[in-house]
Amino acid sequence: MAAESAERRPAEGWVLASLALCMLLPSLGTSIAIVALPTLAQALAAPIAQVQWVVLAYLLATTTLIVGAGRLGDITGRRRLLLAGIVLFTAASILCAIAPTLGLLLAARAVQGLGAAVMMALTMAFVGEAVPKARIGRAMGLLGTMSAAGTALGPALGGVLIAGFGWQAIFVVNVPLGVLALVLAQRYLPADRHTAKAEPTRFDHVGTLLLALTLAAYALAMTMGRGTFGLVNVALLGAAAFGAALFVRAETRAVSPLLHMAMFRQRALSASLAMSALVSTVMMATLVVGPFYLAHALGLDSALVGVVMSVGPVIAALTGVPAGRLVDRLGAQRMTVGGLAGMVLGCAALSAVPAMPGIAGFVLPMAVITASYALFQAANNTAVMIDVAVDERGVIAGMLNLSRNLGLITGASVMGAVFAVAARAHDLAPTNPEAVGTGMRVTFAVAAALVVVALAIALGSQAVARRNLRSDTWAGGGSRP
């Protein structure tokens, strides 16, 4: 038995290595491109407003297609589709590097985003079948670590590559990493299990298209306008609401729906998705508001702002695996509450940061927020994925990633608007240090309130689960002779 366990352990390690790479590449694809926008604007002779679509095209493709990618993996086989996603991401990276015009670069980035959507959804789905239940927490922590590492590594690596080899290098660097991920996944990921079904499951093309269009309209409503919310944004938001209604109607009538509406009646799943969206909204506030406070309230130069802002992703990367171990040891529900409580404390401290001393007054609360976020992510993802049915792992993982992305998109718009109003700043333009301090305090007071809502959802969901468990126990006891 011991020999068998020792024989399996290296294989599990290689499985996790391949999944870790599949999680690193999509996050690196986002952050590494952001730093290249000024260089791309100059090289392609395009205004920065157009060049920003190099990032937006990738994020839109990832956000709109991630649930469909997860569902397709459930139907056709997760291993097969994940391998195809890695190939697509790697090939699109080559196309990005050789694109002669901005239009072709945007098209290649959208294709790369599709590959990233497949990788993100199916990587998390694979954990449930590749890792024993007792170690799912640390596996989720590892994936969180790799996602944070990609976010933290991107700006620094992108700057070095652009300076040494030109903007094309930020896409070429994905190629050897993608090939390595493909080799590891091909060699070590478990084969797809084919189970005989009375009736083959069909892919819901109509539902997938409606969901993609709805999410695209919402994402554009939240990102267009550079901080202002005009008629176009309102129209897009209305289109998103109309699309959501059409999607729900289509799913209730579909023979093989993309999403079974009944799953949203599962309180634990709905609570986890809501908490993920709320917490991601708050995390985006740190990225949107932090640089303004550091630059215009503390007077730091851009280089030092970048160094201070990198503290968050670095701490998240360092705490991901230990957080996962805590989840395995102490339980996902308890650690979900612990992570949210830590975020409330961190946000409350940041809401008082203008009255606290210098950089330390920003960095210390930020460390608490990011470490607590890593704990929440590991616990929440584990709680959702640990008991998911085999044929729903892909779509549920896609929904978890979608809730996170929607939170980030919403946070960029809503929390940015809160800061602009509180700081009396037009279009997030710099104002005097006192006004920036006020904006910081108000924004993170709102952020703390959002996390308190998430904490209330967690406690309420757990109370209902305990009540149901007691009812089942009493029912079982009453039936005994």
C-alpha positions in Angstrom: 0.0 0.0 0.0 2.8 2.4 0.9 4.6 1.5 -2.3 1.5 2.2 -4.3 1.0 5.6 -2.6 4.6 6.5 -3.3 4.2 5.5 -6.9 1.1 7.7 -7.3 2.6 10.8 -5.6 4.9 11.9 -8.4 2.1 11.5 -11.0 -0.1 13.7 -8.9 2.7 16.2 -8.6 3.1 16.3 -12.4 -0.7 16.7 -12.8 -0.6 19.7 -10.5 2.4 21.1 -12.4 0.6 20.9 -15.7 -2.6 22.5 -14.2 -0.5 25.2 -12.5 1.0 26.2 -15.9 -2.5 26.2 -17.4 -3.5 28.7 -14.8 -0.4 30.8 -15.0 -0.6 31.5 -18.7 -4.0 33.2 -18.9 -3.3 35.6 -16.0 0.1 36.3 -17.5 -1.6 37.0 -20.9 -3.6 39.8 -19.2 -1.0 41.6 -17.1 1.9 41.4 -19.5 -0.1 43.2 -22.2 -1.1 46.1 -20.0 2.5 47.3 -19.7 3.0 47.2 -23.5 0.1 49.6 -24.4 2.2 52.8 -24.8 4.8 50.9 -26.9 2.1 49.4 -29.1 0.5 52.8 -29.6 3.7 54.1 -30.9 4.7 51.0 -33.0 1.3 50.6 -34.7 0.7 54.4 -35.0 -2.7 54.1 -33.2 -4.3 56.2 -30.5 -4.2 54.8 -27.0 -8.1 54.5 -26.9 -7.8 51.9 -29.8 -4.8 50.2 -28.4 -6.6 49.5 -25.1 -8.6 47.0 -27.0 -5.5 44.7 -27.0 -6.4 44.1 -23.4 -10.2 44.4 -23.7 -10.5 42.0 -26.6 -8.7 39.3 -24.6 -10.8 40.0 -21.4 -14.1 40.0 -23.4 -13.4 36.7 -25.1 -12.4 35.1 -21.8 -15.4 36.4 -19.9 -18.1 35.7 -22.5 -16.9 32.2 -23.4 -15.7 30.7 -20.2 -19.0 29.1 -19.2 -19.6 27.7 -22.6 -16.0 26.3 -22.6 -16.6 24.6 -19.3 -19.9 23.0 -20.5 -18.3 21.9 -23.8 -15.6 20.2 -21.8 -18.2 18.3 -19.8 -19.8 17.0 -23.0 -16.9 16.3 -25.3 -14.2 15.4 -22.7 -12.2 17.8 -20.5 -8.7 16.5 -21.3 -9.3 16.7 -25.1 -10.7 20.2 -24.9 -8.0 21.4 -22.5 -5.3 20.2 -24.9 -7.0 22.0 -27.7 -7.2 25.2 -25.6 -3.5 25.1 -24.9 -2.8 24.7 -28.6 -5.1 27.5 -29.5 -3.6 29.9 -26.8 -0.1 29.1 -28.0 -0.8 29.4 -31.7 -2.7 32.7 -31.1 0.4 34.0 -29.2 2.4 33.4 -32.4 -0.2 35.2 -34.5 -0.1 38.2 -32.0 3.7 38.4 -32.3 3.6 38.5 -36.2 0.5 40.7 -36.6 1.4 43.6 -38.9 -1.7 45.7 -38.0 -3.7 46.6 -34.9 -6.8 44.9 -36.4 -5.1 41.6 -36.9 -3.5 41.9 -33.4 -7.0 42.4 -31.9 -8.4 39.4 -33.8 -5.4 37.2 -32.6 -5.9 38.5 -29.0 -9.6 37.4 -29.1 -8.6 33.9 -30.2 -6.0 33.9 -27.5 -8.8 34.8 -25.0 -10.8 31.9 -26.2 -7.9 29.6 -25.5 -7.5 31.2 -22.1 -11.2 30.7 -21.3 -10.9 26.9 -22.0 -7.7 26.7 -19.9 -9.2 28.6 -16.9 -12.5 26.7 -16.8 -11.1 23.2 -17.3 -8.0 23.6 -15.1 -10.2 24.1 -12.0 -12.6 21.3 -13.2 -9.7 18.8 -13.4 -8.8 19.3 -9.7 -11.9 17.3 -8.6 -10.8 14.2 -10.5 -7.1 14.4 -10.3 -6.6 15.2 -6.6 -8.1 13.3 -3.5 -10.7 15.3 -1.6 -8.4 15.6 1.4 -6.0 17.7 -0.7 -8.4 19.7 -2.9 -7.8 22.8 -0.7 -4.1 23.0 -1.3 -4.6 22.3 -5.0 -7.0 25.2 -5.2 -4.5 27.3 -3.2 -1.8 26.4 -5.8 -4.0 27.5 -8.7 -4.6 30.8 -6.8 -0.9 31.2 -6.3 -0.2 30.7 -10.0 -2.9 33.1 -11.0 -1.5 35.8 -8.6 2.1 35.0 -9.8 1.1 35.6 -13.4 -0.5 38.9 -12.4 2.6 40.0 -10.4 5.1 38.7 -13.0 3.5 40.3 -16.0 4.5 44.0 -15.7 8.1 43.3 -14.7 8.7 40.6 -17.3 6.9 42.6 -19.9 9.1 45.6 -19.3 12.3 43.6 -19.6 11.2 41.8 -22.7 10.0 45.0 -24.5 13.3 46.8 -23.6 15.4 44.0 -24.8 13.5 42.5 -27.7 10.5 44.6 -28.7 6.8 44.3 -28.1 6.6 41.0 -30.0 8.5 39.3 -27.2 5.6 39.6 -24.7 3.6 37.2 -26.9 6.5 35.0 -28.0 7.3 34.2 -24.3 4.0 32.3 -24.1 5.1 29.8 -26.8 7.7 27.7 -24.8 5.5 27.9 -21.7 2.5 26.7 -23.8 4.5 23.9 -25.4 5.6 22.8 -21.9 2.0 22.9 -20.6 0.9 20.8 -23.6 3.6 18.2 -23.1 2.8 17.9 -19.4 -0.9 17.8 -19.9 -0.7 15.2 -22.7 1.6 13.0 -20.6 0.0 13.2 -17.1 -3.6 14.4 -17.2 -6.1 11.5 -16.7 -7.9 10.3 -19.8 -11.5 11.3 -20.4 -14.1 8.8 -19.0 -16.8 7.9 -21.5 -20.0 6.8 -19.8 -22.8 5.2 -21.8 -25.9 7.4 -21.8 -29.4 6.6 -23.0 -29.5 9.8 -25.0 -26.4 11.8 -26.0 -26.0 15.3 -24.5 -26.1 18.1 -27.0 -24.3 21.4 -26.7 -26.6 24.4 -26.3 -25.5 26.7 -29.1 -28.4 29.1 -28.7 -27.9 29.5 -24.9 -24.2 29.9 -25.3 -24.6 32.6 -27.9 -27.2 34.5 -25.8 -25.0 34.3 -22.7 -22.0 35.5 -24.6 -23.8 38.5 -26.1 -25.4 39.4 -22.8 -22.0 39.2 -21.0 -20.3 41.2 -23.8 -23.0 44.0 -23.5 -22.6 44.1 -19.7 -18.8 44.2 -19.9 -18.8 47.0 -22.5 -21.3 48.9 -20.4 -18.9 48.7 -17.5 -15.7 49.6 -19.4 -16.6 52.1 -22.1 -16.6 55.8 -21.5 -13.4 56.3 -19.5 -15.1 56.6 -16.1 -18.3 58.4 -17.4 -21.6 56.6 -17.7 -23.5 58.0 -20.7 -26.4 57.0 -23.0 -24.3 54.3 -24.7 -23.5 52.7 -21.4 -27.2 52.8 -20.4 -28.2 51.3 -23.7 -25.7 48.5 -23.3 -26.8 47.8 -19.8 -30.4 47.6 -21.0 -29.3 45.2 -23.8 -27.6 43.1 -21.2 -30.8 42.9 -19.1 -32.9 42.0 -22.1 -30.3 39.4 -23.1 -30.4 37.9 -19.6 -34.2 37.6 -19.8 -33.9 35.9 -23.2 -31.2 33.6 -21.9 -33.3 32.4 -18.9 -36.3 31.8 -21.2 -34.2 29.8 -23.7 -32.6 27.7 -20.9 -36.0 26.8 -19.4 -37.0 25.4 -22.8 -33.8 23.8 -23.9 -33.5 20.0 -24.0 -29.8 20.1 -22.9 -29.4 23.6 -21.4 -26.0 25.3 -21.0 -27.1 26.1 -17.4 -29.8 24.3 -15.5 -31.8 27.1 -13.8 -32.5 24.7 -10.9 -28.9 24.8 -9.9 -29.4 28.4 -8.7 -31.9 27.1 -6.2 -28.9 25.4 -4.5 -28.3 28.0 -1.7 -24.6 27.0 -1.3 -23.7 27.5 -5.0 -25.6 30.7 -5.4 -24.0 32.1 -2.2 -20.5 31.1 -3.4 -21.1 32.8 -6.7 -22.4 36.0 -5.1 -19.6 36.1 -2.6 -17.0 35.6 -5.4 -18.4 38.5 -7.4 -18.6 40.9 -4.3 -15.1 40.1 -3.2 -13.6 40.5 -6.7 -15.3 43.9 -6.9 -13.5 44.9 -3.8 -10.1 43.6 -5.0 -10.4 45.6 -8.2 -10.9 48.7 -6.0 -7.3 48.2 -4.7 -6.0 48.2 -8.2 -8.0 51.2 -9.4 -7.7 53.5 -6.4 -4.4 52.5 -5.0 -2.1 54.1 -7.6 -4.0 57.4 -7.3 -3.5 57.5 -3.6 0.1 56.6 -3.8 0.9 59.1 -6.5 -1.2 62.1 -5.6 -1.6 61.8 -1.8 1.8 60.3 -0.9 3.7 61.9 -3.8 5.5 58.7 -5.0 7.0 58.5 -8.4 5.7 56.0 -11.0 8.5 53.5 -10.4 7.8 53.4 -6.6 4.1 53.2 -7.2 4.7 50.1 -9.3 6.8 48.5 -6.6 4.2 49.2 -3.8 1.3 48.0 -6.0 3.2 44.7 -6.6 3.0 43.9 -2.9 -0.5 42.7 -3.2 0.0 40.1 -6.0 3.2 38.9 -4.4 1.6 38.3 -1.0 -1.3 36.5 -2.7 1.2 34.3 -4.6 3.1 33.5 -1.4 0.0 32.7 0.7 -2.0 30.7 -1.8 -0.7 27.2 -0.9 -0.5 27.8 2.9 -4.1 29.0 2.6 -5.1 25.8 0.8 -3.5 23.7 3.5 -5.5 25.6 6.2 -8.7 24.9 4.2 -7.9 21.1 4.1 -7.1 21.1 7.8 -9.8 23.4 9.2 -12.6 23.1 6.7 -13.8 25.2 3.7 -16.8 26.8 5.5 -14.8 28.0 8.5 -12.0 29.4 6.3 -14.5 31.2 4.0 -15.7 33.2 7.0 -12.1 33.7 8.2 -11.0 35.1 4.9 -14.0 37.4 4.6 -13.5 38.7 8.2 -9.8 39.4 7.4 -10.9 41.4 4.3 -13.3 43.5 6.4 -10.5 44.4 8.8 -8.1 45.3 5.9 -10.7 47.4 4.1 -11.6 49.2 7.4 -7.9 50.0 7.9 -7.6 51.3 4.4 -10.6 53.5 4.9 -8.6 55.2 7.6 -5.3 55.2 5.7 -5.1 59.1 5.1 -4.8 59.4 8.9 -2.1 56.7 9.1 1.7 57.1 8.5 2.9 57.0 4.9 3.5 53.9 2.8 3.2 51.5 5.7 -0.4 52.7 6.3 -1.2 51.4 2.8 1.0 48.3 2.6 0.0 46.7 5.9 -3.8 46.7 5.3 -3.1 45.7 1.7 -1.2 42.7 3.0 -4.1 41.7 5.2 -6.6 42.1 2.3 -4.6 40.0 -0.2 -3.7 37.2 2.2 -7.4 37.0 3.4 -8.5 37.1 -0.3 -6.2 34.1 -1.0 -7.7 32.2 1.9 -11.3 33.1 0.8 -10.6 32.0 -2.8 -9.1 28.6 -1.8 -11.9 28.0 0.6 -14.8 29.1 -1.6 -13.5 27.2 -4.7 -13.0 24.1 -2.6 -16.4 24.3 -1.1 -18.0 24.5 -4.5 -15.9 22.0 -6.4 -15.4 19.2 -3.8 -18.8 17.6 -4.3 -19.8 18.7 -7.8 -21.2 16.0 -10.1 -18.6 14.7 -12.6 -20.6 15.8 -15.6 -21.0 19.4 -14.3 -17.5 20.2 -13.1 -16.6 22.1 -16.2 -19.6 24.4 -16.3 -19.5 25.0 -12.5 -15.8 25.9 -12.7 -16.7 28.2 -15.6 -19.3 29.9 -13.5 -16.9 30.4 -10.6 -14.4 32.1 -13.0 -17.2 34.1 -14.6 -18.4 35.5 -11.2 -14.8 36.5 -10.5 -14.4 38.2 -13.9 -17.7 40.0 -13.6 -16.7 41.3 -10.2 -13.5 42.6 -11.5 -15.2 44.3 -14.4 -17.9 45.8 -12.2 -15.3 46.9 -9.6 -13.3 48.8 -12.2 -16.3 50.9 -13.1 -18.3 51.2 -9.9 -15.5 51.5 -7.4 -13.7 53.9 -9.8 -16.9 56.0 -9.9 -17.2 56.0 -6.1 -13.6 57.3 -5.8 -14.2 60.0 -8.5 -17.3 61.3 -6.8 -15.8 61.2 -3.3 -12.6 62.9 -4.4 -14.5 65.4 -6.6 -12.4 64.3 -9.5 -13.5 64.3 -13.1 -12.6 61.2 -15.1 -10.4 60.0 -12.2 -8.1 63.0 -12.9 -5.7 63.9 -10.1 -6.8 66.4 -7.5 -5.3 67.8 -4.3 -4.0 65.3 -1.7 -6.8 66.0 0.8 -9.4 65.2 -1.8 -7.6 62.0 -2.9 -7.4 61.0 0.8 -11.2 61.5 1.2 -11.8 59.5 -2.0 -9.6 56.7 -0.6 -11.5 56.7 2.7 -14.9 56.6 1.2 -14.1 54.0 -1.4 -12.8 51.5 1.1 -15.6 52.2 3.5 -17.9 51.1 0.6 -15.6 48.1 0.0 -15.8 47.1 3.7 -19.6 47.3 3.4 -19.6 45.0 0.4 -17.4 42.4 2.2 -19.7 42.6 5.2 -22.6 41.7 2.8 -20.5 38.7 1.5 -19.8 37.7 5.1 -23.5 37.8 5.9 -24.2 35.7 2.9 -21.6 33.1 4.1 -23.0 33.0 7.6 -26.6 32.8 6.4 -25.8 30.0 4.0 -23.9 28.0 6.6 -26.8 28.5 9.2 -29.3 27.1 6.7 -27.0 24.1 5.9 -26.7 23.4 9.7 -30.4 23.7 10.1 -31.0 21.3 7.2 -28.5 18.9 8.6 -30.2 18.9 12.0 -33.6 18.3 10.3 -32.2 15.3 8.4 -30.6 13.9 11.5 -33.9 14.2 13.5 -35.8 12.7 10.6 -33.3 9.8 10.4 -33.4 9.3 14.2 -37.2 9.4 14.2 -37.5 6.6 11.7 -35.5 4.2 13.8 -37.3 1.7 15.9 
